[in-house]
Amino acid sequence: MASRTDHLRHPLSITGVVVATSAAVVFLALLVAELSGLFTNPYAGLVVFVAMPAFLVLGLILIPLGMWLERRRVRARPHGSSR
């Protein structure tokens, strides 16, 4: 039986981890820039407070979705056959 970390090997889960981590880092950097007054464009707030959290949530949704797909693939081929 595969452990939970084995299910993280699905490419969709890995993509979710990369997207969520990148979005979190960029969000924090943009938040600091916004709070320090570096942006004069009024639409910069849309990117900082709407777009970046949306990418973060998207990445967090992709992680369990990929885990579910990997679990389904493992259950379909229980004899340990590789991809």
Phi and psi restraints in degrees (range 20) as a CNS / XPLOR table:
assign (resid 1 and name C) (resid 2 and name N)
       (resid 2 and name CA) (resid 2 and name C) 1.0 -82.7 20.0 2
assign (resid 2 and name N) (resid 2 and name CA)
       (resid 2 and name C) (resid 3 and name N) 1.0 145.6 20.0 2
assign (resid 2 and name C) (resid 3 and name N)
       (resid 3 and name CA) (resid 3 and name C) 1.0 -83.3 20.0 2
assign (resid 3 and name N) (resid 3 and name CA)
       (resid 3 and name C) (resid 4 and name N) 1.0 173.3 20.0 2
assign (resid 3 and name C) (resid 4 and name N)
       (resid 4 and name CA) (resid 4 and name C) 1.0 -63.2 20.0 2
assign (resid 4 and name N) (resid 4 and name CA)
       (resid 4 and name C) (resid 5 and name N) 1.0 -35.9 20.0 2
assign (resid 4 and name C) (resid 5 and name N)
       (resid 5 and name CA) (resid 5 and name C) 1.0 -69.5 20.0 2
assign (resid 5 and name N) (resid 5 and name CA)
       (resid 5 and name C) (resid 6 and name N) 1.0 -24.8 20.0 2
assign (resid 5 and name C) (resid 6 and name N)
       (resid 6 and name CA) (resid 6 and name C) 1.0 -66.6 20.0 2
assign (resid 6 and name N) (resid 6 and name CA)
       (resid 6 and name C) (resid 7 and name N) 1.0 -30.1 20.0 2
assign (resid 6 and name C) (resid 7 and name N)
       (resid 7 and name CA) (resid 7 and name C) 1.0 -74.1 20.0 2
assign (resid 7 and name N) (resid 7 and name CA)
       (resid 7 and name C) (resid 8 and name N) 1.0 -15.1 20.0 2
assign (resid 7 and name C) (resid 8 and name N)
       (resid 8 and name CA) (resid 8 and name C) 1.0 -76.1 20.0 2
assign (resid 8 and name N) (resid 8 and name CA)
       (resid 8 and name C) (resid 9 and name N) 1.0 -3.1 20.0 2
assign (resid 8 and name C) (resid 9 and name N)
       (resid 9 and name CA) (resid 9 and name C) 1.0 -81.1 20.0 2
assign (resid 9 and name N) (resid 9 and name CA)
       (resid 9 and name C) (resid 10 and name N) 1.0 -5.8 20.0 2
assign (resid 9 and name C) (resid 10 and name N)
       (resid 10 and name CA) (resid 10 and name C) 1.0 -67.2 20.0 2
assign (resid 10 and name N) (resid 10 and name CA)
       (resid 10 and name C) (resid 11 and name N) 1.0 138.2 20.0 2
assign (resid 10 and name C) (resid 11 and name N)
       (resid 11 and name CA) (resid 11 and name C) 1.0 -56.4 20.0 2
assign (resid 11 and name N) (resid 11 and name CA)
       (resid 11 and name C) (resid 12 and name N) 1.0 -31.0 20.0 2
assign (resid 11 and name C) (resid 12 and name N)
       (resid 12 and name CA) (resid 12 and name C) 1.0 -69.1 20.0 2
assign (resid 12 and name N) (resid 12 and name CA)
       (resid 12 and name C) (resid 13 and name N) 1.0 -37.0 20.0 2
assign (resid 12 and name C) (resid 13 and name N)
       (resid 13 and name CA) (resid 13 and name C) 1.0 -67.2 20.0 2
assign (resid 13 and name N) (resid 13 and name CA)
       (resid 13 and name C) (resid 14 and name N) 1.0 -42.2 20.0 2
assign (resid 13 and name C) (resid 14 and name N)
       (resid 14 and name CA) (resid 14 and name C) 1.0 -63.7 20.0 2
assign (resid 14 and name N) (resid 14 and name CA)
       (resid 14 and name C) (resid 15 and name N) 1.0 -41.5 20.0 2
assign (resid 14 and name C) (resid 15 and name N)
       (resid 15 and name CA) (resid 15 and name C) 1.0 -62.0 20.0 2
assign (resid 15 and name N) (resid 15 and name CA)
       (resid 15 and name C) (resid 16 and name N) 1.0 -41.0 20.0 2
assign (resid 15 and name C) (resid 16 and name N)
       (resid 16 and name CA) (resid 16 and name C) 1.0 -61.5 20.0 2
assign (resid 16 and name N) (resid 16 and name CA)
       (resid 16 and name C) (resid 17 and name N) 1.0 -41.2 20.0 2
assign (resid 16 and name C) (resid 17 and name N)
       (resid 17 and name CA) (resid 17 and name C) 1.0 -63.6 20.0 2
assign (resid 17 and name N) (resid 17 and name CA)
       (resid 17 and name C) (resid 18 and name N) 1.0 -44.4 20.0 2
assign (resid 17 and name C) (resid 18 and name N)
       (resid 18 and name CA) (resid 18 and name C) 1.0 -65.0 20.0 2
assign (resid 18 and name N) (resid 18 and name CA)
       (resid 18 and name C) (resid 19 and name N) 1.0 -44.9 20.0 2
assign (resid 18 and name C) (resid 19 and name N)
       (resid 19 and name CA) (resid 19 and name C) 1.0 -64.7 20.0 2
assign (resid 19 and name N) (resid 19 and name CA)
       (resid 19 and name C) (resid 20 and name N) 1.0 -46.2 20.0 2
assign (resid 19 and name C) (resid 20 and name N)
       (resid 20 and name CA) (resid 20 and name C) 1.0 -64.8 20.0 2
assign (resid 20 and name N) (resid 20 and name CA)
       (resid 20 and name C) (resid 21 and name N) 1.0 -43.6 20.0 2
assign (resid 20 and name C) (resid 21 and name N)
       (resid 21 and name CA) (resid 21 and name C) 1.0 -65.8 20.0 2
assign (resid 21 and name N) (resid 21 and name CA)
       (resid 21 and name C) (resid 22 and name N) 1.0 -45.0 20.0 2
assign (resid 21 and name C) (resid 22 and name N)
       (resid 22 and name CA) (resid 22 and name C) 1.0 -63.4 20.0 2
assign (resid 22 and name N) (resid 22 and name CA)
       (resid 22 and name C) (resid 23 and name N) 1.0 -43.2 20.0 2
assign (resid 22 and name C) (resid 23 and name N)
       (resid 23 and name CA) (resid 23 and name C) 1.0 -64.8 20.0 2
assign (resid 23 and name N) (resid 23 and name CA)
       (resid 23 and name C) (resid 24 and name N) 1.0 -38.0 20.0 2
assign (resid 23 and name C) (resid 24 and name N)
       (resid 24 and name CA) (resid 24 and name C) 1.0 -65.9 20.0 2
assign (resid 24 and name N) (resid 24 and name CA)
       (resid 24 and name C) (resid 25 and name N) 1.0 -43.3 20.0 2
assign (resid 24 and name C) (resid 25 and name N)
       (resid 25 and name CA) (resid 25 and name C) 1.0 -65.8 20.0 2
assign (resid 25 and name N) (resid 25 and name CA)
       (resid 25 and name C) (resid 26 and name N) 1.0 -45.9 20.0 2
assign (resid 25 and name C) (resid 26 and name N)
       (resid 26 and name CA) (resid 26 and name C) 1.0 -66.0 20.0 2
assign (resid 26 and name N) (resid 26 and name CA)
       (resid 26 and name C) (resid 27 and name N) 1.0 -39.4 20.0 2
assign (resid 26 and name C) (resid 27 and name N)
       (resid 27 and name CA) (resid 27 and name C) 1.0 -59.9 20.0 2
assign (resid 27 and name N) (resid 27 and name CA)
       (resid 27 and name C) (resid 28 and name N) 1.0 -46.0 20.0 2
assign (resid 27 and name C) (resid 28 and name N)
       (resid 28 and name CA) (resid 28 and name C) 1.0 -63.9 20.0 2
assign (resid 28 and name N) (resid 28 and name CA)
       (resid 28 and name C) (resid 29 and name N) 1.0 -40.9 20.0 2
assign (resid 28 and name C) (resid 29 and name N)
       (resid 29 and name CA) (resid 29 and name C) 1.0 -65.2 20.0 2
assign (resid 29 and name N) (resid 29 and name CA)
       (resid 29 and name C) (resid 30 and name N) 1.0 -43.8 20.0 2
assign (resid 29 and name C) (resid 30 and name N)
       (resid 30 and name CA) (resid 30 and name C) 1.0 -68.3 20.0 2
assign (resid 30 and name N) (resid 30 and name CA)
       (resid 30 and name C) (resid 31 and name N) 1.0 -34.3 20.0 2
assign (resid 30 and name C) (resid 31 and name N)
       (resid 31 and name CA) (resid 31 and name C) 1.0 -63.6 20.0 2
assign (resid 31 and name N) (resid 31 and name CA)
       (resid 31 and name C) (resid 32 and name N) 1.0 -44.3 20.0 2
assign (resid 31 and name C) (resid 32 and name N)
       (resid 32 and name CA) (resid 32 and name C) 1.0 -62.1 20.0 2
assign (resid 32 and name N) (resid 32 and name CA)
       (resid 32 and name C) (resid 33 and name N) 1.0 -43.0 20.0 2
assign (resid 32 and name C) (resid 33 and name N)
       (resid 33 and name CA) (resid 33 and name C) 1.0 -64.6 20.0 2
assign (resid 33 and name N) (resid 33 and name CA)
       (resid 33 and name C) (resid 34 and name N) 1.0 -40.1 20.0 2
assign (resid 33 and name C) (resid 34 and name N)
       (resid 34 and name CA) (resid 34 and name C) 1.0 -66.3 20.0 2
assign (resid 34 and name N) (resid 34 and name CA)
       (resid 34 and name C) (resid 35 and name N) 1.0 -44.8 20.0 2
assign (resid 34 and name C) (resid 35 and name N)
       (resid 35 and name CA) (resid 35 and name C) 1.0 -70.1 20.0 2
assign (resid 35 and name N) (resid 35 and name CA)
       (resid 35 and name C) (resid 36 and name N) 1.0 -25.7 20.0 2
assign (resid 35 and name C) (resid 36 and name N)
       (resid 36 and name CA) (resid 36 and name C) 1.0 -86.4 20.0 2
assign (resid 36 and name N) (resid 36 and name CA)
       (resid 36 and name C) (resid 37 and name N) 1.0 -3.0 20.0 2
assign (resid 36 and name C) (resid 37 and name N)
       (resid 37 and name CA) (resid 37 and name C) 1.0 84.7 20.0 2
assign (resid 37 and name N) (resid 37 and name CA)
       (resid 37 and name C) (resid 38 and name N) 1.0 23.3 20.0 2
assign (resid 37 and name C) (resid 38 and name N)
       (resid 38 and name CA) (resid 38 and name C) 1.0 -76.3 20.0 2
assign (resid 38 and name N) (resid 38 and name CA)
       (resid 38 and name C) (resid 39 and name N) 1.0 -20.9 20.0 2
assign (resid 38 and name C) (resid 39 and name N)
       (resid 39 and name CA) (resid 39 and name C) 1.0 -99.6 20.0 2
assign (resid 39 and name N) (resid 39 and name CA)
       (resid 39 and name C) (resid 40 and name N) 1.0 128.3 20.0 2
assign (resid 39 and name C) (resid 40 and name N)
       (resid 40 and name CA) (resid 40 and name C) 1.0 -105.0 20.0 2
assign (resid 40 and name N) (resid 40 and name CA)
       (resid 40 and name C) (resid 41 and name N) 1.0 -15.4 20.0 2
assign (resid 40 and name C) (resid 41 and name N)
       (resid 41 and name CA) (resid 41 and name C) 1.0 -73.9 20.0 2
assign (resid 41 and name N) (resid 41 and name CA)
       (resid 41 and name C) (resid 42 and name N) 1.0 126.9 20.0 2
assign (resid 41 and name C) (resid 42 and name N)
       (resid 42 and name CA) (resid 42 and name C) 1.0 -67.1 20.0 2
assign (resid 42 and name N) (resid 42 and name CA)
       (resid 42 and name C) (resid 43 and name N) 1.0 -20.6 20.0 2
assign (resid 42 and name C) (resid 43 and name N)
       (resid 43 and name CA) (resid 43 and name C) 1.0 -83.2 20.0 2
assign (resid 43 and name N) (resid 43 and name CA)
       (resid 43 and name C) (resid 44 and name N) 1.0 -6.4 20.0 2
assign (resid 43 and name C) (resid 44 and name N)
       (resid 44 and name CA) (resid 44 and name C) 1.0 -63.3 20.0 2
assign (resid 44 and name N) (resid 44 and name CA)
       (resid 44 and name C) (resid 45 and name N) 1.0 -31.2 20.0 2
assign (resid 44 and name C) (resid 45 and name N)
       (resid 45 and name CA) (resid 45 and name C) 1.0 -63.2 20.0 2
assign (resid 45 and name N) (resid 45 and name CA)
       (resid 45 and name C) (resid 46 and name N) 1.0 -31.3 20.0 2
assign (resid 45 and name C) (resid 46 and name N)
       (resid 46 and name CA) (resid 46 and name C) 1.0 -62.6 20.0 2
assign (resid 46 and name N) (resid 46 and name CA)
       (resid 46 and name C) (resid 47 and name N) 1.0 -41.4 20.0 2
assign (resid 46 and name C) (resid 47 and name N)
       (resid 47 and name CA) (resid 47 and name C) 1.0 -68.0 20.0 2
assign (resid 47 and name N) (resid 47 and name CA)
       (resid 47 and name C) (resid 48 and name N) 1.0 -45.3 20.0 2
assign (resid 47 and name C) (resid 48 and name N)
       (resid 48 and name CA) (resid 48 and name C) 1.0 -69.6 20.0 2
assign (resid 48 and name N) (resid 48 and name CA)
       (resid 48 and name C) (resid 49 and name N) 1.0 -45.4 20.0 2
assign (resid 48 and name C) (resid 49 and name N)
       (resid 49 and name CA) (resid 49 and name C) 1.0 -102.9 20.0 2
assign (resid 49 and name N) (resid 49 and name CA)
       (resid 49 and name C) (resid 50 and name N) 1.0 -5.7 20.0 2
assign (resid 49 and name C) (resid 50 and name N)
       (resid 50 and name CA) (resid 50 and name C) 1.0 -121.5 20.0 2
assign (resid 50 and name N) (resid 50 and name CA)
       (resid 50 and name C) (resid 51 and name N) 1.0 -55.9 20.0 2
assign (resid 50 and name C) (resid 51 and name N)
       (resid 51 and name CA) (resid 51 and name C) 1.0 -68.2 20.0 2
assign (resid 51 and name N) (resid 51 and name CA)
       (resid 51 and name C) (resid 52 and name N) 1.0 -47.6 20.0 2
assign (resid 51 and name C) (resid 52 and name N)
       (resid 52 and name CA) (resid 52 and name C) 1.0 -67.6 20.0 2
assign (resid 52 and name N) (resid 52 and name CA)
       (resid 52 and name C) (resid 53 and name N) 1.0 -42.9 20.0 2
assign (resid 52 and name C) (resid 53 and name N)
       (resid 53 and name CA) (resid 53 and name C) 1.0 -63.4 20.0 2
assign (resid 53 and name N) (resid 53 and name CA)
       (resid 53 and name C) (resid 54 and name N) 1.0 -31.2 20.0 2
assign (resid 53 and name C) (resid 54 and name N)
       (resid 54 and name CA) (resid 54 and name C) 1.0 -65.0 20.0 2
assign (resid 54 and name N) (resid 54 and name CA)
       (resid 54 and name C) (resid 55 and name N) 1.0 -41.0 20.0 2
assign (resid 54 and name C) (resid 55 and name N)
       (resid 55 and name CA) (resid 55 and name C) 1.0 -65.8 20.0 2
assign (resid 55 and name N) (resid 55 and name CA)
       (resid 55 and name C) (resid 56 and name N) 1.0 -37.5 20.0 2
assign (resid 55 and name C) (resid 56 and name N)
       (resid 56 and name CA) (resid 56 and name C) 1.0 -62.2 20.0 2
assign (resid 56 and name N) (resid 56 and name CA)
       (resid 56 and name C) (resid 57 and name N) 1.0 -46.4 20.0 2
assign (resid 56 and name C) (resid 57 and name N)
       (resid 57 and name CA) (resid 57 and name C) 1.0 -64.6 20.0 2
assign (resid 57 and name N) (resid 57 and name CA)
       (resid 57 and name C) (resid 58 and name N) 1.0 -40.6 20.0 2
assign (resid 57 and name C) (resid 58 and name N)
       (resid 58 and name CA) (resid 58 and name C) 1.0 -57.9 20.0 2
assign (resid 58 and name N) (resid 58 and name CA)
       (resid 58 and name C) (resid 59 and name N) 1.0 -46.7 20.0 2
assign (resid 58 and name C) (resid 59 and name N)
       (resid 59 and name CA) (resid 59 and name C) 1.0 -62.0 20.0 2
assign (resid 59 and name N) (resid 59 and name CA)
       (resid 59 and name C) (resid 60 and name N) 1.0 -39.9 20.0 2
assign (resid 59 and name C) (resid 60 and name N)
       (resid 60 and name CA) (resid 60 and name C) 1.0 -68.6 20.0 2
assign (resid 60 and name N) (resid 60 and name CA)
       (resid 60 and name C) (resid 61 and name N) 1.0 -28.0 20.0 2
assign (resid 60 and name C) (resid 61 and name N)
       (resid 61 and name CA) (resid 61 and name C) 1.0 -75.9 20.0 2
assign (resid 61 and name N) (resid 61 and name CA)
       (resid 61 and name C) (resid 62 and name N) 1.0 -35.1 20.0 2
assign (resid 61 and name C) (resid 62 and name N)
       (resid 62 and name CA) (resid 62 and name C) 1.0 -66.8 20.0 2
assign (resid 62 and name N) (resid 62 and name CA)
       (resid 62 and name C) (resid 63 and name N) 1.0 -30.0 20.0 2
assign (resid 62 and name C) (resid 63 and name N)
       (resid 63 and name CA) (resid 63 and name C) 1.0 -62.4 20.0 2
assign (resid 63 and name N) (resid 63 and name CA)
       (resid 63 and name C) (resid 64 and name N) 1.0 -57.1 20.0 2
assign (resid 63 and name C) (resid 64 and name N)
       (resid 64 and name CA) (resid 64 and name C) 1.0 -68.6 20.0 2
assign (resid 64 and name N) (resid 64 and name CA)
       (resid 64 and name C) (resid 65 and name N) 1.0 -26.7 20.0 2
assign (resid 64 and name C) (resid 65 and name N)
       (resid 65 and name CA) (resid 65 and name C) 1.0 -64.3 20.0 2
assign (resid 65 and name N) (resid 65 and name CA)
       (resid 65 and name C) (resid 66 and name N) 1.0 -44.7 20.0 2
assign (resid 65 and name C) (resid 66 and name N)
       (resid 66 and name CA) (resid 66 and name C) 1.0 -64.8 20.0 2
assign (resid 66 and name N) (resid 66 and name CA)
       (resid 66 and name C) (resid 67 and name N) 1.0 -37.7 20.0 2
assign (resid 66 and name C) (resid 67 and name N)
       (resid 67 and name CA) (resid 67 and name C) 1.0 -63.5 20.0 2
assign (resid 67 and name N) (resid 67 and name CA)
       (resid 67 and name C) (resid 68 and name N) 1.0 -40.9 20.0 2
assign (resid 67 and name C) (resid 68 and name N)
       (resid 68 and name CA) (resid 68 and name C) 1.0 -64.5 20.0 2
assign (resid 68 and name N) (resid 68 and name CA)
       (resid 68 and name C) (resid 69 and name N) 1.0 -42.7 20.0 2
assign (resid 68 and name C) (resid 69 and name N)
       (resid 69 and name CA) (resid 69 and name C) 1.0 -65.1 20.0 2
assign (resid 69 and name N) (resid 69 and name CA)
       (resid 69 and name C) (resid 70 and name N) 1.0 -38.7 20.0 2
assign (resid 69 and name C) (resid 70 and name N)
       (resid 70 and name CA) (resid 70 and name C) 1.0 -67.2 20.0 2
assign (resid 70 and name N) (resid 70 and name CA)
       (resid 70 and name C) (resid 71 and name N) 1.0 -41.4 20.0 2
assign (resid 70 and name C) (resid 71 and name N)
       (resid 71 and name CA) (resid 71 and name C) 1.0 -62.1 20.0 2
assign (resid 71 and name N) (resid 71 and name CA)
       (resid 71 and name C) (resid 72 and name N) 1.0 -40.9 20.0 2
assign (resid 71 and name C) (resid 72 and name N)
       (resid 72 and name CA) (resid 72 and name C) 1.0 -64.2 20.0 2
assign (resid 72 and name N) (resid 72 and name CA)
       (resid 72 and name C) (resid 73 and name N) 1.0 -39.2 20.0 2
assign (resid 72 and name C) (resid 73 and name N)
       (resid 73 and name CA) (resid 73 and name C) 1.0 -66.6 20.0 2
assign (resid 73 and name N) (resid 73 and name CA)
       (resid 73 and name C) (resid 74 and name N) 1.0 -40.4 20.0 2
assign (resid 73 and name C) (resid 74 and name N)
       (resid 74 and name CA) (resid 74 and name C) 1.0 -66.7 20.0 2
assign (resid 74 and name N) (resid 74 and name CA)
       (resid 74 and name C) (resid 75 and name N) 1.0 -40.3 20.0 2
assign (resid 74 and name C) (resid 75 and name N)
       (resid 75 and name CA) (resid 75 and name C) 1.0 -67.8 20.0 2
assign (resid 75 and name N) (resid 75 and name CA)
       (resid 75 and name C) (resid 76 and name N) 1.0 -29.4 20.0 2
assign (resid 75 and name C) (resid 76 and name N)
       (resid 76 and name CA) (resid 76 and name C) 1.0 -73.0 20.0 2
assign (resid 76 and name N) (resid 76 and name CA)
       (resid 76 and name C) (resid 77 and name N) 1.0 -29.1 20.0 2
assign (resid 76 and name C) (resid 77 and name N)
       (resid 77 and name CA) (resid 77 and name C) 1.0 -126.7 20.0 2
assign (resid 77 and name N) (resid 77 and name CA)
       (resid 77 and name C) (resid 78 and name N) 1.0 79.1 20.0 2
assign (resid 77 and name C) (resid 78 and name N)
       (resid 78 and name CA) (resid 78 and name C) 1.0 -73.2 20.0 2
assign (resid 78 and name N) (resid 78 and name CA)
       (resid 78 and name C) (resid 79 and name N) 1.0 -8.2 20.0 2
assign (resid 78 and name C) (resid 79 and name N)
       (resid 79 and name CA) (resid 79 and name C) 1.0 -87.9 20.0 2
assign (resid 79 and name N) (resid 79 and name CA)
       (resid 79 and name C) (resid 80 and name N) 1.0 13.6 20.0 2
assign (resid 79 and name C) (resid 80 and name N)
       (resid 80 and name CA) (resid 80 and name C) 1.0 74.8 20.0 2
assign (resid 80 and name N) (resid 80 and name CA)
       (resid 80 and name C) (resid 81 and name N) 1.0 21.2 20.0 2
assign (resid 80 and name C) (resid 81 and name N)
       (resid 81 and name CA) (resid 81 and name C) 1.0 -69.7 20.0 2
assign (resid 81 and name N) (resid 81 and name CA)
       (resid 81 and name C) (resid 82 and name N) 1.0 140.3 20.0 2
assign (resid 81 and name C) (resid 82 and name N)
       (resid 82 and name CA) (resid 82 and name C) 1.0 -82.3 20.0 2
assign (resid 82 and name N) (resid 82 and name CA)
       (resid 82 and name C) (resid 83 and name N) 1.0 171.9 20.0 2
